Amino acid sequence: MNSAIVIRKYKPEDYTQLLQILKNNTPQFFAETEIEDYKYYLDHELQDYFVAVLEDNIIAGAGINYDKEKQLAKISWDIVDVGFHKQGIGTLLLNHRLEIITHRKNIKSIIVRTSQHAHSFYEKNGFKLLETHKNYWAEGFDMYKMIYSKKVI
């Protein structure tokens, strides 16, 4: 992995590059219908969202959403541009967010909802499968709900 990668908070001007990254991952890793879902997320549901930048280009994005009532953090909308898969960037972003979450005293658990295409990534990073739902995101895109199995606090 390149040490020149910088992780920073999302800015509105990142929107177009992030949409292109998602489109580059469609339909292999995301359903076509998820493009509109992602736009809605960026416009209305952002809480903590981060981008990985290499040489002034965004190469990945990843978020955290919180449910304070349930003392829950949700790993959300992880996307890595196709030319950068399997280079440790997803792990870098995941570890960055886990570090942030572990410093929040009100969070007791961390979950992720992902697809069959990425569940093994989360499994090898300490998440355990809770349930699956066939064709949840779209036809051929199952939902895997997973919980982080390491100590949060």
Phi and psi in radians as a Rosetta constraint file:
Dihedral C 1 N 2 CA 2 C 2 CIRCULARHARMONIC -1.385 0.35
Dihedral N 2 CA 2 C 2 N 3 CIRCULARHARMONIC 2.231 0.35
Dihedral C 2 N 3 CA 3 C 3 CIRCULARHARMONIC -1.315 0.35
Dihedral N 3 CA 3 C 3 N 4 CIRCULARHARMONIC -0.130 0.35
Dihedral C 3 N 4 CA 4 C 4 CIRCULARHARMONIC -1.417 0.35
Dihedral N 4 CA 4 C 4 N 5 CIRCULARHARMONIC 0.003 0.35
Dihedral C 4 N 5 CA 5 C 5 CIRCULARHARMONIC -1.286 0.35
Dihedral N 5 CA 5 C 5 N 6 CIRCULARHARMONIC 2.276 0.35
Dihedral C 5 N 6 CA 6 C 6 CIRCULARHARMONIC -2.010 0.35
Dihedral N 6 CA 6 C 6 N 7 CIRCULARHARMONIC 2.345 0.35
Dihedral C 6 N 7 CA 7 C 7 CIRCULARHARMONIC -1.804 0.35
Dihedral N 7 CA 7 C 7 N 8 CIRCULARHARMONIC 2.244 0.35
Dihedral C 7 N 8 CA 8 C 8 CIRCULARHARMONIC -2.469 0.35
Dihedral N 8 CA 8 C 8 N 9 CIRCULARHARMONIC 2.926 0.35
Dihedral C 8 N 9 CA 9 C 9 CIRCULARHARMONIC -1.163 0.35
Dihedral N 9 CA 9 C 9 N 10 CIRCULARHARMONIC 2.559 0.35
Dihedral C 9 N 10 CA 10 C 10 CIRCULARHARMONIC -1.067 0.35
Dihedral N 10 CA 10 C 10 N 11 CIRCULARHARMONIC 2.489 0.35
Dihedral C 10 N 11 CA 11 C 11 CIRCULARHARMONIC -2.176 0.35
Dihedral N 11 CA 11 C 11 N 12 CIRCULARHARMONIC 2.600 0.35
Dihedral C 11 N 12 CA 12 C 12 CIRCULARHARMONIC -0.930 0.35
Dihedral N 12 CA 12 C 12 N 13 CIRCULARHARMONIC -0.545 0.35
Dihedral C 12 N 13 CA 13 C 13 CIRCULARHARMONIC -1.242 0.35
Dihedral N 13 CA 13 C 13 N 14 CIRCULARHARMONIC -0.115 0.35
Dihedral C 13 N 14 CA 14 C 14 CIRCULARHARMONIC -1.411 0.35
Dihedral N 14 CA 14 C 14 N 15 CIRCULARHARMONIC -0.241 0.35
Dihedral C 14 N 15 CA 15 C 15 CIRCULARHARMONIC -0.871 0.35
Dihedral N 15 CA 15 C 15 N 16 CIRCULARHARMONIC -0.927 0.35
Dihedral C 15 N 16 CA 16 C 16 CIRCULARHARMONIC -1.108 0.35
Dihedral N 16 CA 16 C 16 N 17 CIRCULARHARMONIC -0.748 0.35
Dihedral C 16 N 17 CA 17 C 17 CIRCULARHARMONIC -1.136 0.35
Dihedral N 17 CA 17 C 17 N 18 CIRCULARHARMONIC -0.699 0.35
Dihedral C 17 N 18 CA 18 C 18 CIRCULARHARMONIC -1.155 0.35
Dihedral N 18 CA 18 C 18 N 19 CIRCULARHARMONIC -0.701 0.35
Dihedral C 18 N 19 CA 19 C 19 CIRCULARHARMONIC -1.073 0.35
Dihedral N 19 CA 19 C 19 N 20 CIRCULARHARMONIC -0.682 0.35
Dihedral C 19 N 20 CA 20 C 20 CIRCULARHARMONIC -1.145 0.35
Dihedral N 20 CA 20 C 20 N 21 CIRCULARHARMONIC -0.677 0.35
Dihedral C 20 N 21 CA 21 C 21 CIRCULARHARMONIC -1.071 0.35
Dihedral N 21 CA 21 C 21 N 22 CIRCULARHARMONIC -0.769 0.35
Dihedral C 21 N 22 CA 22 C 22 CIRCULARHARMONIC -1.098 0.35
Dihedral N 22 CA 22 C 22 N 23 CIRCULARHARMONIC -0.775 0.35
Dihedral C 22 N 23 CA 23 C 23 CIRCULARHARMONIC -1.079 0.35
Dihedral N 23 CA 23 C 23 N 24 CIRCULARHARMONIC -0.636 0.35
Dihedral C 23 N 24 CA 24 C 24 CIRCULARHARMONIC -1.122 0.35
Dihedral N 24 CA 24 C 24 N 25 CIRCULARHARMONIC -0.439 0.35
Dihedral C 24 N 25 CA 25 C 25 CIRCULARHARMONIC -1.650 0.35
Dihedral N 25 CA 25 C 25 N 26 CIRCULARHARMONIC 0.057 0.35
Dihedral C 25 N 26 CA 26 C 26 CIRCULARHARMONIC -1.860 0.35
Dihedral N 26 CA 26 C 26 N 27 CIRCULARHARMONIC 2.342 0.35
Dihedral C 26 N 27 CA 27 C 27 CIRCULARHARMONIC -1.710 0.35
Dihedral N 27 CA 27 C 27 N 28 CIRCULARHARMONIC 0.174 0.35
Dihedral C 27 N 28 CA 28 C 28 CIRCULARHARMONIC -1.144 0.35
Dihedral N 28 CA 28 C 28 N 29 CIRCULARHARMONIC -0.752 0.35
Dihedral C 28 N 29 CA 29 C 29 CIRCULARHARMONIC -2.020 0.35
Dihedral N 29 CA 29 C 29 N 30 CIRCULARHARMONIC -0.319 0.35
Dihedral C 29 N 30 CA 30 C 30 CIRCULARHARMONIC -2.326 0.35
Dihedral N 30 CA 30 C 30 N 31 CIRCULARHARMONIC 2.569 0.35
Dihedral C 30 N 31 CA 31 C 31 CIRCULARHARMONIC -1.353 0.35
Dihedral N 31 CA 31 C 31 N 32 CIRCULARHARMONIC 2.647 0.35
Dihedral C 31 N 32 CA 32 C 32 CIRCULARHARMONIC -0.940 0.35
Dihedral N 32 CA 32 C 32 N 33 CIRCULARHARMONIC -0.672 0.35
Dihedral C 32 N 33 CA 33 C 33 CIRCULARHARMONIC -1.154 0.35
Dihedral N 33 CA 33 C 33 N 34 CIRCULARHARMONIC -0.341 0.35
Dihedral C 33 N 34 CA 34 C 34 CIRCULARHARMONIC -1.305 0.35
Dihedral N 34 CA 34 C 34 N 35 CIRCULARHARMONIC -0.259 0.35
Dihedral C 34 N 35 CA 35 C 35 CIRCULARHARMONIC -1.073 0.35
Dihedral N 35 CA 35 C 35 N 36 CIRCULARHARMONIC -0.788 0.35
Dihedral C 35 N 36 CA 36 C 36 CIRCULARHARMONIC -1.163 0.35
Dihedral N 36 CA 36 C 36 N 37 CIRCULARHARMONIC -0.656 0.35
Dihedral C 36 N 37 CA 37 C 37 CIRCULARHARMONIC -1.059 0.35
Dihedral N 37 CA 37 C 37 N 38 CIRCULARHARMONIC -0.731 0.35
Dihedral C 37 N 38 CA 38 C 38 CIRCULARHARMONIC -1.169 0.35
Dihedral N 38 CA 38 C 38 N 39 CIRCULARHARMONIC -0.728 0.35
Dihedral C 38 N 39 CA 39 C 39 CIRCULARHARMONIC -1.024 0.35
Dihedral N 39 CA 39 C 39 N 40 CIRCULARHARMONIC -0.795 0.35
Dihedral C 39 N 40 CA 40 C 40 CIRCULARHARMONIC -1.068 0.35
Dihedral N 40 CA 40 C 40 N 41 CIRCULARHARMONIC -0.766 0.35
Dihedral C 40 N 41 CA 41 C 41 CIRCULARHARMONIC -1.007 0.35
Dihedral N 41 CA 41 C 41 N 42 CIRCULARHARMONIC -0.884 0.35
Dihedral C 41 N 42 CA 42 C 42 CIRCULARHARMONIC -1.103 0.35
Dihedral N 42 CA 42 C 42 N 43 CIRCULARHARMONIC -0.595 0.35
Dihedral C 42 N 43 CA 43 C 43 CIRCULARHARMONIC -1.446 0.35
Dihedral N 43 CA 43 C 43 N 44 CIRCULARHARMONIC -0.484 0.35
Dihedral C 43 N 44 CA 44 C 44 CIRCULARHARMONIC -2.323 0.35
Dihedral N 44 CA 44 C 44 N 45 CIRCULARHARMONIC -0.321 0.35
Dihedral C 44 N 45 CA 45 C 45 CIRCULARHARMONIC -2.104 0.35
Dihedral N 45 CA 45 C 45 N 46 CIRCULARHARMONIC 0.105 0.35
Dihedral C 45 N 46 CA 46 C 46 CIRCULARHARMONIC -1.087 0.35
Dihedral N 46 CA 46 C 46 N 47 CIRCULARHARMONIC 2.360 0.35
Dihedral C 46 N 47 CA 47 C 47 CIRCULARHARMONIC -2.112 0.35
Dihedral N 47 CA 47 C 47 N 48 CIRCULARHARMONIC -1.240 0.35
Dihedral C 47 N 48 CA 48 C 48 CIRCULARHARMONIC -2.093 0.35
Dihedral N 48 CA 48 C 48 N 49 CIRCULARHARMONIC 2.092 0.35
Dihedral C 48 N 49 CA 49 C 49 CIRCULARHARMONIC -2.367 0.35
Dihedral N 49 CA 49 C 49 N 50 CIRCULARHARMONIC 2.443 0.35
Dihedral C 49 N 50 CA 50 C 50 CIRCULARHARMONIC -2.247 0.35
Dihedral N 50 CA 50 C 50 N 51 CIRCULARHARMONIC 2.660 0.35
Dihedral C 50 N 51 CA 51 C 51 CIRCULARHARMONIC -2.173 0.35
Dihedral N 51 CA 51 C 51 N 52 CIRCULARHARMONIC 2.601 0.35
Dihedral C 51 N 52 CA 52 C 52 CIRCULARHARMONIC -1.774 0.35
Dihedral N 52 CA 52 C 52 N 53 CIRCULARHARMONIC 2.229 0.35
Dihedral C 52 N 53 CA 53 C 53 CIRCULARHARMONIC -2.084 0.35
Dihedral N 53 CA 53 C 53 N 54 CIRCULARHARMONIC 2.338 0.35
Dihedral C 53 N 54 CA 54 C 54 CIRCULARHARMONIC -2.289 0.35
Dihedral N 54 CA 54 C 54 N 55 CIRCULARHARMONIC 2.094 0.35
Dihedral C 54 N 55 CA 55 C 55 CIRCULARHARMONIC 0.881 0.35
Dihedral N 55 CA 55 C 55 N 56 CIRCULARHARMONIC 0.868 0.35
Dihedral C 55 N 56 CA 56 C 56 CIRCULARHARMONIC 1.183 0.35
Dihedral N 56 CA 56 C 56 N 57 CIRCULARHARMONIC 0.158 0.35
Dihedral C 56 N 57 CA 57 C 57 CIRCULARHARMONIC -1.983 0.35
Dihedral N 57 CA 57 C 57 N 58 CIRCULARHARMONIC 2.337 0.35
Dihedral C 57 N 58 CA 58 C 58 CIRCULARHARMONIC -1.325 0.35
Dihedral N 58 CA 58 C 58 N 59 CIRCULARHARMONIC 2.227 0.35
Dihedral C 58 N 59 CA 59 C 59 CIRCULARHARMONIC -2.018 0.35
Dihedral N 59 CA 59 C 59 N 60 CIRCULARHARMONIC -0.133 0.35
Dihedral C 59 N 60 CA 60 C 60 CIRCULARHARMONIC -2.898 0.35
Dihedral N 60 CA 60 C 60 N 61 CIRCULARHARMONIC 2.786 0.35
Dihedral C 60 N 61 CA 61 C 61 CIRCULARHARMONIC -2.520 0.35
Dihedral N 61 CA 61 C 61 N 62 CIRCULARHARMONIC 2.682 0.35
Dihedral C 61 N 62 CA 62 C 62 CIRCULARHARMONIC -2.881 0.35
Dihedral N 62 CA 62 C 62 N 63 CIRCULARHARMONIC 2.478 0.35
Dihedral C 62 N 63 CA 63 C 63 CIRCULARHARMONIC -2.211 0.35
Dihedral N 63 CA 63 C 63 N 64 CIRCULARHARMONIC 3.009 0.35
Dihedral C 63 N 64 CA 64 C 64 CIRCULARHARMONIC -2.355 0.35
Dihedral N 64 CA 64 C 64 N 65 CIRCULARHARMONIC 2.339 0.35
Dihedral C 64 N 65 CA 65 C 65 CIRCULARHARMONIC -2.126 0.35
Dihedral N 65 CA 65 C 65 N 66 CIRCULARHARMONIC 2.676 0.35
Dihedral C 65 N 66 CA 66 C 66 CIRCULARHARMONIC -2.166 0.35
Dihedral N 66 CA 66 C 66 N 67 CIRCULARHARMONIC 2.486 0.35
Dihedral C 66 N 67 CA 67 C 67 CIRCULARHARMONIC -2.084 0.35
Dihedral N 67 CA 67 C 67 N 68 CIRCULARHARMONIC 1.657 0.35
Dihedral C 67 N 68 CA 68 C 68 CIRCULARHARMONIC -1.086 0.35
Dihedral N 68 CA 68 C 68 N 69 CIRCULARHARMONIC -0.662 0.35
Dihedral C 68 N 69 CA 69 C 69 CIRCULARHARMONIC -1.039 0.35
Dihedral N 69 CA 69 C 69 N 70 CIRCULARHARMONIC -0.714 0.35
Dihedral C 69 N 70 CA 70 C 70 CIRCULARHARMONIC -1.609 0.35
Dihedral N 70 CA 70 C 70 N 71 CIRCULARHARMONIC 0.022 0.35
Dihedral C 70 N 71 CA 71 C 71 CIRCULARHARMONIC 0.939 0.35
Dihedral N 71 CA 71 C 71 N 72 CIRCULARHARMONIC 0.847 0.35
Dihedral C 71 N 72 CA 72 C 72 CIRCULARHARMONIC -2.198 0.35
Dihedral N 72 CA 72 C 72 N 73 CIRCULARHARMONIC 2.418 0.35
Dihedral C 72 N 73 CA 73 C 73 CIRCULARHARMONIC -1.963 0.35
Dihedral N 73 CA 73 C 73 N 74 CIRCULARHARMONIC 2.432 0.35
Dihedral C 73 N 74 CA 74 C 74 CIRCULARHARMONIC -2.059 0.35
Dihedral N 74 CA 74 C 74 N 75 CIRCULARHARMONIC 2.117 0.35
Dihedral C 74 N 75 CA 75 C 75 CIRCULARHARMONIC -1.250 0.35
Dihedral N 75 CA 75 C 75 N 76 CIRCULARHARMONIC 2.241 0.35
Dihedral C 75 N 76 CA 76 C 76 CIRCULARHARMONIC -2.429 0.35
Dihedral N 76 CA 76 C 76 N 77 CIRCULARHARMONIC 2.521 0.35
Dihedral C 76 N 77 CA 77 C 77 CIRCULARHARMONIC 0.829 0.35
Dihedral N 77 CA 77 C 77 N 78 CIRCULARHARMONIC 1.065 0.35
Dihedral C 77 N 78 CA 78 C 78 CIRCULARHARMONIC -1.427 0.35
Dihedral N 78 CA 78 C 78 N 79 CIRCULARHARMONIC 2.135 0.35
Dihedral C 78 N 79 CA 79 C 79 CIRCULARHARMONIC -2.419 0.35
Dihedral N 79 CA 79 C 79 N 80 CIRCULARHARMONIC 2.344 0.35
Dihedral C 79 N 80 CA 80 C 80 CIRCULARHARMONIC -2.189 0.35
Dihedral N 80 CA 80 C 80 N 81 CIRCULARHARMONIC 2.290 0.35
Dihedral C 80 N 81 CA 81 C 81 CIRCULARHARMONIC -1.046 0.35
Dihedral N 81 CA 81 C 81 N 82 CIRCULARHARMONIC 2.536 0.35
Dihedral C 81 N 82 CA 82 C 82 CIRCULARHARMONIC -1.007 0.35
Dihedral N 82 CA 82 C 82 N 83 CIRCULARHARMONIC -0.555 0.35
Dihedral C 82 N 83 CA 83 C 83 CIRCULARHARMONIC -1.284 0.35
Dihedral N 83 CA 83 C 83 N 84 CIRCULARHARMONIC -0.095 0.35
Dihedral C 83 N 84 CA 84 C 84 CIRCULARHARMONIC -2.098 0.35
Dihedral N 84 CA 84 C 84 N 85 CIRCULARHARMONIC 0.175 0.35
Dihedral C 84 N 85 CA 85 C 85 CIRCULARHARMONIC -1.102 0.35
Dihedral N 85 CA 85 C 85 N 86 CIRCULARHARMONIC 2.631 0.35
Dihedral C 85 N 86 CA 86 C 86 CIRCULARHARMONIC 1.077 0.35
Dihedral N 86 CA 86 C 86 N 87 CIRCULARHARMONIC 0.541 0.35
Dihedral C 86 N 87 CA 87 C 87 CIRCULARHARMONIC -2.074 0.35
Dihedral N 87 CA 87 C 87 N 88 CIRCULARHARMONIC 0.136 0.35
Dihedral C 87 N 88 CA 88 C 88 CIRCULARHARMONIC 1.578 0.35
Dihedral N 88 CA 88 C 88 N 89 CIRCULARHARMONIC 0.057 0.35
Dihedral C 88 N 89 CA 89 C 89 CIRCULARHARMONIC -1.246 0.35
Dihedral N 89 CA 89 C 89 N 90 CIRCULARHARMONIC -0.703 0.35
Dihedral C 89 N 90 CA 90 C 90 CIRCULARHARMONIC -1.065 0.35
Dihedral N 90 CA 90 C 90 N 91 CIRCULARHARMONIC -0.717 0.35
Dihedral C 90 N 91 CA 91 C 91 CIRCULARHARMONIC -1.141 0.35
Dihedral N 91 CA 91 C 91 N 92 CIRCULARHARMONIC -0.722 0.35
Dihedral C 91 N 92 CA 92 C 92 CIRCULARHARMONIC -1.032 0.35
Dihedral N 92 CA 92 C 92 N 93 CIRCULARHARMONIC -0.816 0.35
Dihedral C 92 N 93 CA 93 C 93 CIRCULARHARMONIC -1.186 0.35
Dihedral N 93 CA 93 C 93 N 94 CIRCULARHARMONIC -0.688 0.35
Dihedral C 93 N 94 CA 94 C 94 CIRCULARHARMONIC -1.107 0.35
Dihedral N 94 CA 94 C 94 N 95 CIRCULARHARMONIC -0.820 0.35
Dihedral C 94 N 95 CA 95 C 95 CIRCULARHARMONIC -1.095 0.35
Dihedral N 95 CA 95 C 95 N 96 CIRCULARHARMONIC -0.651 0.35
Dihedral C 95 N 96 CA 96 C 96 CIRCULARHARMONIC -1.031 0.35
Dihedral N 96 CA 96 C 96 N 97 CIRCULARHARMONIC -0.802 0.35
Dihedral C 96 N 97 CA 97 C 97 CIRCULARHARMONIC -1.243 0.35
Dihedral N 97 CA 97 C 97 N 98 CIRCULARHARMONIC -0.680 0.35
Dihedral C 97 N 98 CA 98 C 98 CIRCULARHARMONIC -1.080 0.35
Dihedral N 98 CA 98 C 98 N 99 CIRCULARHARMONIC -0.647 0.35
Dihedral C 98 N 99 CA 99 C 99 CIRCULARHARMONIC -1.099 0.35
Dihedral N 99 CA 99 C 99 N 100 CIRCULARHARMONIC -0.763 0.35
Dihedral C 99 N 100 CA 100 C 100 CIRCULARHARMONIC -1.088 0.35
Dihedral N 100 CA 100 C 100 N 101 CIRCULARHARMONIC -0.813 0.35
Dihedral C 100 N 101 CA 101 C 101 CIRCULARHARMONIC -1.115 0.35
Dihedral N 101 CA 101 C 101 N 102 CIRCULARHARMONIC -0.722 0.35
Dihedral C 101 N 102 CA 102 C 102 CIRCULARHARMONIC -1.153 0.35
Dihedral N 102 CA 102 C 102 N 103 CIRCULARHARMONIC -0.301 0.35
Dihedral C 102 N 103 CA 103 C 103 CIRCULARHARMONIC -1.581 0.35
Dihedral N 103 CA 103 C 103 N 104 CIRCULARHARMONIC -0.001 0.35
Dihedral C 103 N 104 CA 104 C 104 CIRCULARHARMONIC -1.641 0.35
Dihedral N 104 CA 104 C 104 N 105 CIRCULARHARMONIC 1.957 0.35
Dihedral C 104 N 105 CA 105 C 105 CIRCULARHARMONIC -1.166 0.35
Dihedral N 105 CA 105 C 105 N 106 CIRCULARHARMONIC -0.410 0.35
Dihedral C 105 N 106 CA 106 C 106 CIRCULARHARMONIC -1.532 0.35
Dihedral N 106 CA 106 C 106 N 107 CIRCULARHARMONIC 0.013 0.35
Dihedral C 106 N 107 CA 107 C 107 CIRCULARHARMONIC -1.716 0.35
Dihedral N 107 CA 107 C 107 N 108 CIRCULARHARMONIC 2.176 0.35
Dihedral C 107 N 108 CA 108 C 108 CIRCULARHARMONIC -1.863 0.35
Dihedral N 108 CA 108 C 108 N 109 CIRCULARHARMONIC -0.406 0.35
Dihedral C 108 N 109 CA 109 C 109 CIRCULARHARMONIC -2.587 0.35
Dihedral N 109 CA 109 C 109 N 110 CIRCULARHARMONIC 2.767 0.35
Dihedral C 109 N 110 CA 110 C 110 CIRCULARHARMONIC -2.257 0.35
Dihedral N 110 CA 110 C 110 N 111 CIRCULARHARMONIC 2.283 0.35
Dihedral C 110 N 111 CA 111 C 111 CIRCULARHARMONIC -2.209 0.35
Dihedral N 111 CA 111 C 111 N 112 CIRCULARHARMONIC 2.853 0.35
Dihedral C 111 N 112 CA 112 C 112 CIRCULARHARMONIC -2.458 0.35
Dihedral N 112 CA 112 C 112 N 113 CIRCULARHARMONIC 2.487 0.35
Dihedral C 112 N 113 CA 113 C 113 CIRCULARHARMONIC -1.996 0.35
Dihedral N 113 CA 113 C 113 N 114 CIRCULARHARMONIC 2.084 0.35
Dihedral C 113 N 114 CA 114 C 114 CIRCULARHARMONIC -2.370 0.35
Dihedral N 114 CA 114 C 114 N 115 CIRCULARHARMONIC -2.986 0.35
Dihedral C 114 N 115 CA 115 C 115 CIRCULARHARMONIC -1.953 0.35
Dihedral N 115 CA 115 C 115 N 116 CIRCULARHARMONIC 3.104 0.35
Dihedral C 115 N 116 CA 116 C 116 CIRCULARHARMONIC -1.125 0.35
Dihedral N 116 CA 116 C 116 N 117 CIRCULARHARMONIC -0.302 0.35
Dihedral C 116 N 117 CA 117 C 117 CIRCULARHARMONIC -1.364 0.35
Dihedral N 117 CA 117 C 117 N 118 CIRCULARHARMONIC -0.386 0.35
Dihedral C 117 N 118 CA 118 C 118 CIRCULARHARMONIC -2.169 0.35
Dihedral N 118 CA 118 C 118 N 119 CIRCULARHARMONIC -0.066 0.35
Dihedral C 118 N 119 CA 119 C 119 CIRCULARHARMONIC -1.072 0.35
Dihedral N 119 CA 119 C 119 N 120 CIRCULARHARMONIC -0.586 0.35
Dihedral C 119 N 120 CA 120 C 120 CIRCULARHARMONIC -1.177 0.35
Dihedral N 120 CA 120 C 120 N 121 CIRCULARHARMONIC -0.542 0.35
Dihedral C 120 N 121 CA 121 C 121 CIRCULARHARMONIC -1.040 0.35
Dihedral N 121 CA 121 C 121 N 122 CIRCULARHARMONIC -0.843 0.35
Dihedral C 121 N 122 CA 122 C 122 CIRCULARHARMONIC -1.180 0.35
Dihedral N 122 CA 122 C 122 N 123 CIRCULARHARMONIC -0.657 0.35
Dihedral C 122 N 123 CA 123 C 123 CIRCULARHARMONIC -1.032 0.35
Dihedral N 123 CA 123 C 123 N 124 CIRCULARHARMONIC -0.797 0.35
Dihedral C 123 N 124 CA 124 C 124 CIRCULARHARMONIC -1.269 0.35
Dihedral N 124 CA 124 C 124 N 125 CIRCULARHARMONIC -0.185 0.35
Dihedral C 124 N 125 CA 125 C 125 CIRCULARHARMONIC -1.856 0.35
Dihedral N 125 CA 125 C 125 N 126 CIRCULARHARMONIC 0.382 0.35
Dihedral C 125 N 126 CA 126 C 126 CIRCULARHARMONIC 1.728 0.35
Dihedral N 126 CA 126 C 126 N 127 CIRCULARHARMONIC 0.152 0.35
Dihedral C 126 N 127 CA 127 C 127 CIRCULARHARMONIC -1.700 0.35
Dihedral N 127 CA 127 C 127 N 128 CIRCULARHARMONIC 2.538 0.35
Dihedral C 127 N 128 CA 128 C 128 CIRCULARHARMONIC -2.045 0.35
Dihedral N 128 CA 128 C 128 N 129 CIRCULARHARMONIC 2.466 0.35
Dihedral C 128 N 129 CA 129 C 129 CIRCULARHARMONIC -1.223 0.35
Dihedral N 129 CA 129 C 129 N 130 CIRCULARHARMONIC 2.291 0.35
Dihedral C 129 N 130 CA 130 C 130 CIRCULARHARMONIC -1.793 0.35
Dihedral N 130 CA 130 C 130 N 131 CIRCULARHARMONIC -0.776 0.35
Dihedral C 130 N 131 CA 131 C 131 CIRCULARHARMONIC -2.855 0.35
Dihedral N 131 CA 131 C 131 N 132 CIRCULARHARMONIC 2.819 0.35
Dihedral C 131 N 132 CA 132 C 132 CIRCULARHARMONIC -2.288 0.35
Dihedral N 132 CA 132 C 132 N 133 CIRCULARHARMONIC 2.664 0.35
Dihedral C 132 N 133 CA 133 C 133 CIRCULARHARMONIC -2.391 0.35
Dihedral N 133 CA 133 C 133 N 134 CIRCULARHARMONIC 2.050 0.35
Dihedral C 133 N 134 CA 134 C 134 CIRCULARHARMONIC -1.177 0.35
Dihedral N 134 CA 134 C 134 N 135 CIRCULARHARMONIC 2.415 0.35
Dihedral C 134 N 135 CA 135 C 135 CIRCULARHARMONIC 0.943 0.35
Dihedral N 135 CA 135 C 135 N 136 CIRCULARHARMONIC 0.629 0.35
Dihedral C 135 N 136 CA 136 C 136 CIRCULARHARMONIC -1.242 0.35
Dihedral N 136 CA 136 C 136 N 137 CIRCULARHARMONIC -0.894 0.35
Dihedral C 136 N 137 CA 137 C 137 CIRCULARHARMONIC -1.337 0.35
Dihedral N 137 CA 137 C 137 N 138 CIRCULARHARMONIC -0.663 0.35
Dihedral C 137 N 138 CA 138 C 138 CIRCULARHARMONIC -3.071 0.35
Dihedral N 138 CA 138 C 138 N 139 CIRCULARHARMONIC 3.025 0.35
Dihedral C 138 N 139 CA 139 C 139 CIRCULARHARMONIC -0.987 0.35
Dihedral N 139 CA 139 C 139 N 140 CIRCULARHARMONIC 2.137 0.35
Dihedral C 139 N 140 CA 140 C 140 CIRCULARHARMONIC 1.511 0.35
Dihedral N 140 CA 140 C 140 N 141 CIRCULARHARMONIC 0.050 0.35
Dihedral C 140 N 141 CA 141 C 141 CIRCULARHARMONIC -2.144 0.35
Dihedral N 141 CA 141 C 141 N 142 CIRCULARHARMONIC 1.689 0.35
Dihedral C 141 N 142 CA 142 C 142 CIRCULARHARMONIC -1.433 0.35
Dihedral N 142 CA 142 C 142 N 143 CIRCULARHARMONIC 2.704 0.35
Dihedral C 142 N 143 CA 143 C 143 CIRCULARHARMONIC -1.797 0.35
Dihedral N 143 CA 143 C 143 N 144 CIRCULARHARMONIC 2.271 0.35
Dihedral C 143 N 144 CA 144 C 144 CIRCULARHARMONIC -2.006 0.35
Dihedral N 144 CA 144 C 144 N 145 CIRCULARHARMONIC 1.978 0.35
Dihedral C 144 N 145 CA 145 C 145 CIRCULARHARMONIC -1.647 0.35
Dihedral N 145 CA 145 C 145 N 146 CIRCULARHARMONIC 2.212 0.35
Dihedral C 145 N 146 CA 146 C 146 CIRCULARHARMONIC -2.316 0.35
Dihedral N 146 CA 146 C 146 N 147 CIRCULARHARMONIC 2.676 0.35
Dihedral C 146 N 147 CA 147 C 147 CIRCULARHARMONIC -2.132 0.35
Dihedral N 147 CA 147 C 147 N 148 CIRCULARHARMONIC 2.490 0.35
Dihedral C 147 N 148 CA 148 C 148 CIRCULARHARMONIC -1.239 0.35
Dihedral N 148 CA 148 C 148 N 149 CIRCULARHARMONIC 2.204 0.35
Dihedral C 148 N 149 CA 149 C 149 CIRCULARHARMONIC -1.733 0.35
Dihedral N 149 CA 149 C 149 N 150 CIRCULARHARMONIC -0.011 0.35
Dihedral C 149 N 150 CA 150 C 150 CIRCULARHARMONIC -1.600 0.35
Dihedral N 150 CA 150 C 150 N 151 CIRCULARHARMONIC 2.822 0.35
Dihedral C 150 N 151 CA 151 C 151 CIRCULARHARMONIC -1.073 0.35
Dihedral N 151 CA 151 C 151 N 152 CIRCULARHARMONIC 2.233 0.35
Dihedral C 151 N 152 CA 152 C 152 CIRCULARHARMONIC -1.452 0.35
Dihedral N 152 CA 152 C 152 N 153 CIRCULARHARMONIC -0.741 0.35
